[in-house]
Amino acid sequence: MTKPLFHLRRSLILALALLLADDAAYAEPPVFITGNVRVQLLSDSLVRLEAKGVADFEDRATFHIVNREWPGTVFEVQTNNRIAEIRSKNYLVRVPLNVVSLEGVSVLSPEGKTLYAYDGRLENSKWLPSPGEKTSAWWFADTPRIVPPAWGLTPPPEPMTNGGWDLKNDAPDVYVFVPCGDYFQLRRDFLKLTGPAEIPPLFAFGAFDSRWFDYSEASALKQIDDYRVRNIPLDVLVVDTGWRAGASTGYHANTNLFPDLKRFF
């Protein structure tokens, strides 16, 4: 056995302390780094496998991943034949030392059964297993990895590339769930990682007026006034794609139709 070549942001003492405080949340769970690969042991049932991007590893919330605070788990590292084995309670991560990509990285059961092996595929549109399945492992990738702007989905305060969405640090970033057959654990981990589904606002269940039509500021406001005059409820008026300078693409206003979008709103 060779001396482990790894970088840990938290000491082994802290890793052991996690066993006594498994309800605590940490901004940075235990980490193992070798070459261009980082392994984050997020919990007993979830591990992150990440390749370094052009701007280093990614710790910001992304479009898919909203929660970076995980309790971590107790683990130990051993190396043999240029392979690092990171062993926790419910899984074993095998990583070639000084690797330049996720090639050769795998997750195994404590008994040595392969649960996940990186094969170059990155998928984010996967059905969750059904409650009746006794799933031992499931995975999905944060791809494409996009960091939202501080103002979220609203228009940027000023014109900028990609509307302020940061796509520059995209890299293979895979989350492997190891629920050990517990569907509810998988579901809890998935919702904690990606965020719960939002409840639709009340107006979404009301009356919509929508048609493909080049509204102008004046005609859109008149449409609303016509509903009011007739005392007909209206919850949503859809101003379709004609308001855009680029027809159905982009976010710049067609100033011939809407000279001042802020005034219109």
C-alpha positions as semicolon CSV with decimal commas, in nm:
position;residue;x (nm);y (nm);z (nm)
1;M;0,000;0,000;0,000
2;T;0,134;0,342;-0,096
3;K;0,085;0,662;0,089
4;P;-0,249;0,819;-0,017
5;L;-0,207;1,110;-0,258
6;F;-0,510;1,316;-0,190
7;H;-0,633;1,649;-0,067
8;L;-0,893;1,668;0,209
9;R;-1,062;1,995;0,296
10;R;-1,175;1,853;0,624
11;S;-0,968;1,644;0,855
12;L;-1,037;1,282;0,934
13;I;-1,129;1,395;1,284
14;L;-1,411;1,604;1,143
15;A;-1,519;1,314;0,921
16;L;-1,548;1,097;1,231
17;A;-1,739;1,370;1,409
18;L;-1,999;1,358;1,134
19;L;-2,103;1,017;1,260
20;L;-2,211;1,180;1,585
21;A;-2,382;1,474;1,418
22;D;-2,543;1,336;1,107
23;D;-2,822;1,595;1,119
24;A;-2,577;1,885;1,084
25;A;-2,538;2,067;0,751
26;Y;-2,200;2,173;0,617
27;A;-2,131;2,408;0,330
28;E;-1,839;2,187;0,222
29;P;-1,882;1,812;0,272
30;P;-1,573;1,586;0,285
31;V;-1,368;1,601;-0,033
32;F;-1,112;1,383;-0,211
33;I;-0,919;1,537;-0,502
34;T;-0,673;1,369;-0,734
35;G;-0,562;1,513;-1,066
36;N;-0,860;1,683;-1,231
37;V;-1,126;1,490;-1,042
38;R;-1,305;1,577;-0,721
39;V;-1,515;1,333;-0,521
40;Q;-1,756;1,484;-0,269
41;L;-1,901;1,245;-0,015
42;L;-2,230;1,427;0,034
43;S;-2,391;1,167;0,259
44;D;-2,421;0,793;0,325
45;S;-2,649;0,771;0,021
46;L;-2,515;1,030;-0,225
47;V;-2,175;1,093;-0,383
48;R;-2,067;1,353;-0,639
49;L;-1,809;1,279;-0,910
50;E;-1,681;1,597;-1,079
51;A;-1,422;1,680;-1,342
52;K;-1,247;2,016;-1,315
53;G;-1,383;2,288;-1,542
54;V;-1,193;2,575;-1,701
55;A;-1,272;2,782;-1,391
56;D;-1,185;2,503;-1,143
57;F;-1,435;2,290;-0,955
58;E;-1,786;2,432;-0,919
59;D;-1,930;2,522;-0,579
60;R;-2,204;2,761;-0,690
61;A;-2,568;2,659;-0,717
62;T;-2,658;2,571;-1,074
63;F;-2,977;2,544;-1,277
64;H;-3,016;2,179;-1,173
65;I;-2,843;2,172;-0,832
66;V;-2,976;2,417;-0,575
67;N;-2,840;2,279;-0,247
68;R;-2,468;2,247;-0,176
69;E;-2,502;2,191;0,200
70;W;-2,474;1,823;0,290
71;P;-2,373;1,648;0,612
72;G;-2,101;1,430;0,462
73;T;-2,015;1,082;0,584
74;V;-1,737;0,892;0,757
75;F;-1,482;0,746;0,513
76;E;-1,131;0,613;0,471
77;V;-0,894;0,618;0,174
78;Q;-0,657;0,347;0,058
79;T;-0,439;0,335;-0,252
80;N;-0,310;0,038;-0,443
81;N;-0,171;0,003;-0,796
82;R;-0,231;0,371;-0,872
83;I;-0,596;0,342;-0,771
84;A;-0,754;0,527;-0,479
85;E;-1,041;0,357;-0,298
86;I;-1,264;0,586;-0,094
87;R;-1,473;0,368;0,132
88;S;-1,780;0,483;0,322
89;K;-2,060;0,294;0,495
90;N;-2,272;0,222;0,187
91;Y;-2,044;0,265;-0,112
92;L;-1,688;0,252;-0,240
93;V;-1,555;0,505;-0,493
94;R;-1,265;0,388;-0,708
95;V;-1,057;0,663;-0,876
96;P;-0,732;0,636;-1,074
97;L;-0,471;0,862;-0,911
98;N;-0,385;1,185;-1,093
99;V;-0,663;1,119;-1,345
100;V;-0,739;1,394;-1,599
101;S;-1,110;1,311;-1,644
102;L;-1,383;1,089;-1,500
103;E;-1,261;0,806;-1,720
104;G;-1,211;0,500;-1,500
105;V;-1,407;0,639;-1,204
106;S;-1,666;0,401;-1,057
107;V;-1,890;0,351;-0,755
108;L;-1,924;0,006;-0,602
109;S;-2,119;-0,155;-0,322
110;P;-1,928;-0,243;-0,004
111;E;-1,919;-0,600;-0,138
112;G;-1,754;-0,488;-0,464
113;K;-2,053;-0,490;-0,702
114;T;-2,032;-0,211;-0,961
115;L;-2,318;0,035;-0,907
116;Y;-2,198;0,302;-1,150
117;A;-1,907;0,334;-1,391
118;Y;-1,846;0,650;-1,594
119;D;-1,876;0,574;-1,964
120;G;-1,888;0,924;-2,111
121;R;-2,267;0,952;-2,103
122;L;-2,413;1,257;-1,931
123;E;-2,790;1,250;-1,884
124;N;-3,018;1,485;-1,696
125;S;-3,358;1,374;-1,827
126;K;-3,408;1,046;-1,646
127;W;-3,719;0,906;-1,484
128;L;-3,683;0,840;-1,115
129;P;-3,724;0,472;-1,028
130;S;-4,076;0,374;-0,928
131;P;-4,157;0,318;-0,558
132;G;-4,187;-0,053;-0,624
133;E;-3,829;-0,088;-0,746
134;K;-3,563;-0,187;-0,495
135;T;-3,306;0,048;-0,641
136;S;-2,950;-0,005;-0,526
137;A;-2,811;0,291;-0,727
138;W;-2,932;0,564;-0,962
139;W;-2,751;0,862;-1,115
140;F;-2,792;1,175;-1,320
141;A;-2,557;1,449;-1,443
142;D;-2,569;1,824;-1,394
143;T;-2,556;1,891;-1,767
144;P;-2,535;2,134;-1,923
145;R;-2,397;2,296;-1,609
146;I;-2,534;2,648;-1,602
147;V;-2,505;2,900;-1,318
148;P;-2,809;3,130;-1,301
149;P;-2,765;3,505;-1,260
150;A;-2,832;3,670;-0,925
151;W;-3,165;3,806;-1,053
152;G;-3,291;3,462;-1,152
153;L;-3,537;3,427;-1,439
154;T;-3,624;3,794;-1,466
155;P;-3,474;4,008;-1,747
156;P;-3,116;4,128;-1,683
157;P;-3,072;4,484;-1,556
158;E;-2,872;4,564;-1,870
159;P;-2,795;4,384;-2,199
160;M;-2,535;4,111;-2,153
161;T;-2,419;3,784;-2,305
162;N;-2,659;3,493;-2,241
163;G;-2,870;3,720;-2,024
164;G;-2,617;3,680;-1,741
165;W;-2,637;3,298;-1,730
166;D;-2,287;3,155;-1,685
167;L;-2,214;2,860;-1,915
168;K;-1,834;2,890;-1,912
169;N;-1,755;2,630;-1,643
170;D;-1,943;2,334;-1,788
171;A;-1,775;1,998;-1,715
172;P;-1,878;1,637;-1,642
173;D;-2,052;1,642;-1,303
174;V;-2,232;1,325;-1,194
175;Y;-2,441;1,252;-0,883
176;V;-2,468;0,887;-0,783
177;F;-2,747;0,798;-0,540
178;V;-2,700;0,487;-0,330
179;P;-3,032;0,440;-0,147
180;C;-2,971;0,070;-0,078
181;G;-3,322;-0,018;-0,196
182;D;-3,493;0,261;0,002
183;Y;-3,709;0,454;-0,247
184;F;-3,795;0,723;0,007
185;Q;-3,427;0,790;0,077
186;L;-3,366;0,834;-0,295
187;R;-3,662;1,070;-0,320
188;R;-3,549;1,275;-0,019
189;D;-3,195;1,307;-0,152
190;F;-3,314;1,403;-0,500
191;L;-3,548;1,675;-0,373
192;K;-3,288;1,811;-0,133
193;L;-3,031;1,828;-0,413
194;T;-3,247;1,971;-0,692
195;G;-3,511;2,156;-0,492
196;P;-3,880;2,074;-0,450
197;A;-4,123;2,127;-0,735
198;E;-4,280;2,470;-0,704
199;I;-4,652;2,495;-0,637
200;P;-4,819;2,667;-0,934
201;P;-4,945;3,016;-0,847
202;L;-5,321;3,059;-0,809
203;F;-5,351;3,268;-1,126
204;A;-5,223;2,972;-1,330
205;F;-5,558;2,800;-1,266
206;G;-5,759;3,099;-1,391
207;A;-5,862;3,228;-1,732
208;F;-5,598;3,269;-2,004
209;D;-5,624;3,472;-2,323
210;S;-5,356;3,354;-2,564
211;R;-5,308;3,377;-2,939
212;W;-5,021;3,415;-3,182
213;F;-5,059;3,782;-3,257
214;D;-4,829;4,081;-3,283
215;Y;-4,963;4,278;-2,991
216;S;-4,850;4,633;-2,939
217;E;-4,843;4,816;-2,607
218;A;-5,170;4,988;-2,698
219;S;-5,351;4,678;-2,828
220;A;-5,244;4,460;-2,533
221;L;-5,368;4,715;-2,278
222;K;-5,693;4,759;-2,473
223;Q;-5,744;4,381;-2,468
224;I;-5,726;4,389;-2,088
225;D;-5,959;4,689;-2,070
226;D;-6,211;4,510;-2,295
227;Y;-6,231;4,224;-2,046
228;R;-6,285;4,469;-1,762
229;V;-6,556;4,662;-1,946
230;R;-6,745;4,336;-2,009
231;N;-6,686;4,221;-1,649
232;I;-6,522;3,898;-1,770
233;P;-6,251;3,756;-1,540
234;L;-5,900;3,744;-1,688
235;D;-5,599;3,610;-1,499
236;V;-5,334;3,589;-1,773
237;L;-5,292;3,769;-2,104
238;V;-5,023;3,598;-2,313
239;V;-4,831;3,849;-2,525
240;D;-4,681;3,607;-2,776
241;T;-4,351;3,618;-2,959
242;G;-4,411;3,931;-3,164
243;W;-4,286;4,151;-2,881
244;R;-3,930;4,027;-2,951
245;A;-3,697;4,203;-3,190
246;G;-3,580;3,859;-3,306
247;A;-3,933;3,724;-3,365
248;S;-3,934;3,401;-3,159
249;T;-3,580;3,424;-3,017
250;G;-3,387;3,657;-2,788
251;Y;-3,497;3,899;-2,519
252;H;-3,466;4,237;-2,684
253;A;-3,795;4,416;-2,738
254;N;-3,940;4,508;-3,074
255;T;-3,954;4,881;-3,006
256;N;-4,199;4,934;-3,293
257;L;-4,454;4,741;-3,087
258;F;-4,328;4,805;-2,732
259;P;-4,124;5,125;-2,713
260;D;-4,085;5,092;-2,335
261;L;-4,141;4,746;-2,180
262;K;-4,102;4,873;-1,825
263;R;-4,376;5,129;-1,885
264;F;-4,599;4,859;-2,034
265;F;-4,559;4,633;-1,731
